Amino acid sequence: MKNDFDKICKAAFEGNLDQLKLLLKNKVELNQKGEFWTPLHSAIENENLDCLKLLLDKGADVEFIGTDGEGFPLDHAVDISVQVNINTGGKEGEENLDIINALLEAGANPKTGIQTAKNYGATKILEKLNSYL
C-alpha cells in the first residue's frame, strides 16, 4: 500500500482529481507521513482545492503534521498562500483564501497558522484566522 500512498500524494500535488479518486478506492490510510508530505500537504503545495476537499471528505486529518518541516496543514496553507501571492506580483491582502477556508471549515485549529501569518504581515489571513477563534 505504500506505493498507493505515494501515488496519492503525487496525484494531490499535481491536481489530478480523477487519478486521486481512483486511488482512494483502495482505502489507503491518509493520515501517515510519506517520503516528503502527507496527501493534504501535497494538495496544499499547489493550491489544488478540489483534491484537498476530496481528501478531507475521505478522512484526511486537518491536524496531522507532516515531515520536512511543513508542520500543520493550515500553517503550510498560510505559507503557500502568501508565497504564491508574492511570486505572482500580488499585493498584501490579495492572498487566495480558498485552501485556508476549506481547512478552517473542516475543523483546523486557527492558532496553527497565526504565527506564520503574523511573520508575513498577512492581515487578511490573520483576520480570517481570528474569526475562527
C-alpha contacts under 8 A as a table, 3 or more apart, distances in Angstrom:
res1	aa1	res2	aa2	distance
1	M	4	D	5.10
1	M	5	F	6.28
1	M	28	V	6.85
2	K	5	F	4.98
2	K	6	D	6.32
3	N	6	D	5.21
3	N	7	K	6.26
4	D	7	K	4.95
4	D	8	I	6.11
4	D	23	L	6.77
4	D	28	V	7.19
5	F	8	I	5.01
5	F	9	C	6.35
5	F	28	V	6.53
5	F	29	E	7.76
5	F	30	L	7.50
5	F	34	G	7.34
6	D	9	C	5.10
6	D	10	K	6.22
6	D	34	G	6.69
6	D	35	E	7.79
7	K	10	K	4.98
7	K	11	A	6.06
7	K	23	L	7.57
8	I	11	A	5.13
8	I	12	A	6.09
8	I	20	L	5.90
8	I	23	L	6.38
8	I	24	L	7.51
8	I	39	P	6.43
9	C	12	A	5.19
9	C	13	F	6.06
9	C	34	G	7.81
9	C	37	W	7.24
9	C	38	T	6.61
9	C	39	P	4.52
9	C	40	L	7.93
9	C	42	S	5.69
9	C	43	A	7.72
10	K	13	F	5.02
10	K	14	E	6.10
10	K	42	S	7.20
11	A	14	E	5.14
11	A	15	G	5.91
11	A	16	N	4.92
11	A	17	L	7.02
11	A	19	Q	6.23
11	A	20	L	5.50
12	A	15	G	5.08
12	A	16	N	6.28
12	A	17	L	7.22
12	A	20	L	6.58
12	A	39	P	6.22
12	A	40	L	7.56
12	A	42	S	5.59
12	A	43	A	4.63
12	A	48	N	7.07
12	A	51	C	5.65
12	A	52	L	7.39
13	F	16	N	7.81
13	F	39	P	7.77
13	F	42	S	4.47
13	F	43	A	4.85
13	F	44	I	7.60
13	F	45	E	6.62
13	F	46	N	6.18
13	F	48	N	7.27
14	E	43	A	7.70
14	E	46	N	7.36
14	E	48	N	7.80
15	G	43	A	6.96
15	G	46	N	7.67
15	G	48	N	5.35
15	G	50	D	7.75
15	G	51	C	6.21
16	N	19	Q	5.50
16	N	20	L	6.17
16	N	51	C	7.55
17	L	20	L	4.95
17	L	21	K	6.13
17	L	50	D	7.04
17	L	51	C	5.74
18	D	21	K	5.21
18	D	22	L	6.34
19	Q	22	L	5.10
19	Q	23	L	6.17
20	L	23	L	5.14
20	L	24	L	6.07
20	L	51	C	7.37
21	K	24	L	5.21
21	K	25	K	6.68
21	K	54	L	7.91
22	L	25	K	5.58
22	L	26	N	7.88
23	L	26	N	5.91
24	L	27	K	5.65
24	L	28	V	6.43
24	L	58	K	7.93
25	K	28	V	7.98
29	E	32	Q	6.78
30	L	38	T	7.35
30	L	39	P	6.65
30	L	55	L	7.87
30	L	59	G	7.16
30	L	60	A	5.49
30	L	61	D	7.91
31	N	38	T	7.06
31	N	60	A	5.90
31	N	61	D	6.24
31	N	64	F	6.55
32	Q	38	T	6.42
32	Q	64	F	7.99
32	Q	66	G	7.86
33	K	36	F	7.34
33	K	37	W	6.20
33	K	38	T	5.29
33	K	66	G	5.67
33	K	67	T	6.40
34	G	37	W	5.31
34	G	38	T	5.66
34	G	66	G	7.92
34	G	67	T	7.65
35	E	67	T	7.81
36	F	66	G	7.73
36	F	67	T	5.92
36	F	68	D	6.19
37	W	40	L	7.80
37	W	41	H	5.60
37	W	42	S	5.97
37	W	66	G	5.59
37	W	67	T	5.91
37	W	68	D	7.37
38	T	41	H	5.18
38	T	42	S	6.21
38	T	66	G	5.61
38	T	67	T	7.77
39	P	42	S	4.95
39	P	43	A	6.33
39	P	55	L	7.45
39	P	60	A	7.91
40	L	43	A	5.19
40	L	44	I	6.15
40	L	52	L	6.11
40	L	55	L	6.82
40	L	60	A	6.97
40	L	62	V	7.86
40	L	73	P	6.75
41	H	44	I	4.98
41	H	45	E	6.03
41	H	66	G	7.30
41	H	70	E	7.84
41	H	73	P	5.91
41	H	76	H	7.13
42	S	45	E	5.25
42	S	46	N	7.27
43	A	46	N	6.00
43	A	47	E	6.05
43	A	48	N	5.03
43	A	49	L	7.14
43	A	51	C	6.09
43	A	52	L	5.48
44	I	47	E	4.71
44	I	48	N	6.17
44	I	49	L	7.58
44	I	52	L	7.02
44	I	73	P	7.59
44	I	76	H	7.26
44	I	77	A	5.83
44	I	80	I	7.38
44	I	99	I	7.00
45	E	48	N	7.72
45	E	76	H	7.81
45	E	77	A	7.49
45	E	80	I	6.44
47	E	80	I	7.85
47	E	81	S	7.97
47	E	99	I	6.62
48	N	51	C	5.51
48	N	52	L	6.19
48	N	99	I	8.00
49	L	52	L	4.96
49	L	53	K	6.13
49	L	98	D	7.12
49	L	99	I	5.99
50	D	53	K	5.19
50	D	54	L	6.24
51	C	54	L	5.11
51	C	55	L	6.18
52	L	55	L	5.15
52	L	56	L	6.21
52	L	99	I	7.72
53	K	56	L	5.04
53	K	57	D	6.11
53	K	102	A	7.16
54	L	57	D	5.00
54	L	58	K	6.21
55	L	58	K	5.03
55	L	59	G	6.42
55	L	60	A	5.44
56	L	59	G	5.22
56	L	60	A	4.82
56	L	61	D	7.11
56	L	62	V	7.69
56	L	106	A	7.30
57	D	60	A	7.34
61	D	64	F	5.39
62	V	72	F	7.51
62	V	73	P	6.14
62	V	74	L	7.44
62	V	103	L	6.55
62	V	106	A	7.09
62	V	107	G	6.93
62	V	108	A	5.34
63	E	72	F	5.84
63	E	73	P	6.66
63	E	108	A	6.27
63	E	109	N	7.50
64	F	72	F	6.30
64	F	73	P	7.20
65	I	70	E	7.63
65	I	71	G	4.97
65	I	72	F	4.82
65	I	73	P	6.93
66	G	69	G	7.18
66	G	70	E	6.28
66	G	71	G	5.69
66	G	72	F	6.97
66	G	73	P	7.90
67	T	70	E	6.46
67	T	71	G	7.15
70	E	73	P	7.56
70	E	75	D	7.56
70	E	76	H	5.68
71	G	75	D	6.63
71	G	76	H	6.63
72	F	75	D	5.29
72	F	76	H	6.29
72	F	112	T	6.59
73	P	76	H	5.03
73	P	77	A	6.09
73	P	103	L	7.87
74	L	77	A	4.90
74	L	78	V	6.22
74	L	100	I	6.43
74	L	103	L	6.47
74	L	104	L	7.82
74	L	108	A	6.70
74	L	109	N	7.84
74	L	110	P	7.48
74	L	112	T	6.37
74	L	113	G	5.62
75	D	78	V	5.17
75	D	79	D	6.32
75	D	112	T	5.64
75	D	113	G	4.14
75	D	114	I	7.69
75	D	116	T	6.59
76	H	79	D	5.12
76	H	80	I	6.14
76	H	113	G	7.77
77	A	80	I	5.10
77	A	81	S	5.94
77	A	99	I	6.58
77	A	100	I	6.05
78	V	81	S	5.19
78	V	82	V	6.28
78	V	100	I	6.83
78	V	113	G	6.21
78	V	116	T	6.80
78	V	117	A	6.43
78	V	125	I	7.47
79	D	82	V	5.41
79	D	83	Q	6.07
79	D	116	T	6.63
79	D	117	A	7.52
80	I	83	Q	5.00
80	I	84	V	5.90
81	S	84	V	5.37
81	S	85	N	6.23
81	S	95	E	5.69
81	S	96	N	5.92
81	S	97	L	7.21
82	V	85	N	5.10
82	V	86	I	6.18
82	V	95	E	5.91
82	V	120	Y	7.51
82	V	122	A	7.41
83	Q	86	I	5.06
83	Q	87	N	5.99
84	V	87	N	5.04
84	V	88	T	6.07
84	V	95	E	7.83
85	N	88	T	5.33
85	N	89	G	6.31
85	N	90	G	4.87
85	N	91	K	7.13
85	N	92	E	7.92
85	N	94	E	6.86
85	N	95	E	5.53
85	N	96	N	7.63
86	I	89	G	5.26
86	I	90	G	5.60
86	I	91	K	7.25
87	N	90	G	7.50
90	G	94	E	6.13
90	G	95	E	7.61
91	K	94	E	5.66
92	E	95	E	7.07
92	E	122	A	6.52
92	E	123	T	7.89
93	G	122	A	6.63
93	G	123	T	6.70
93	G	124	K	5.25
93	G	125	I	7.78
94	E	124	K	7.97
95	E	124	K	7.69
95	E	125	I	7.65
96	N	99	I	7.59
97	L	100	I	5.09
97	L	101	N	5.82
97	L	125	I	7.31
98	D	101	N	5.14
98	D	102	A	6.19
99	I	102	A	5.11
99	I	103	L	6.26
100	I	103	L	5.25
100	I	104	L	6.17
101	N	104	L	5.10
101	N	105	E	5.99
102	A	105	E	5.13
102	A	106	A	6.16
103	L	106	A	5.01
103	L	107	G	6.50
103	L	108	A	5.47
104	L	107	G	5.16
104	L	108	A	4.76
104	L	109	N	7.03
104	L	110	P	6.79
104	L	132	Y	7.51
105	E	108	A	7.24
109	N	112	T	5.84
110	P	113	G	5.86
110	P	114	I	6.75
110	P	129	L	5.09
110	P	130	N	7.06
110	P	132	Y	6.25
110	P	133	L	6.62
111	K	114	I	5.27
111	K	115	Q	7.78
111	K	129	L	7.32
111	K	133	L	7.72
112	T	115	Q	7.37
113	G	116	T	5.61
113	G	117	A	6.28
113	G	129	L	7.38
114	I	117	A	5.12
114	I	118	K	6.10
114	I	126	L	6.34
114	I	129	L	6.78
115	Q	118	K	5.01
115	Q	119	N	6.07
116	T	119	N	5.01
116	T	120	Y	6.40
117	A	120	Y	5.28
117	A	121	G	6.03
117	A	122	A	5.10
117	A	123	T	7.33
117	A	125	I	6.41
117	A	126	L	5.94
118	K	121	G	4.86
118	K	122	A	6.26
118	K	123	T	7.59
118	K	126	L	7.09
119	N	122	A	7.79
122	A	125	I	5.52
122	A	126	L	6.20
123	T	126	L	4.86
123	T	127	E	6.04
124	K	127	E	5.22
124	K	128	K	6.42
125	I	128	K	5.05
125	I	129	L	6.17
126	L	129	L	5.08
126	L	130	N	5.95
127	E	130	N	5.14
127	E	131	S	6.14
128	K	131	S	5.20
128	K	132	Y	6.99
129	L	132	Y	5.51
129	L	133	L	7.02
130	N	133	L	5.22
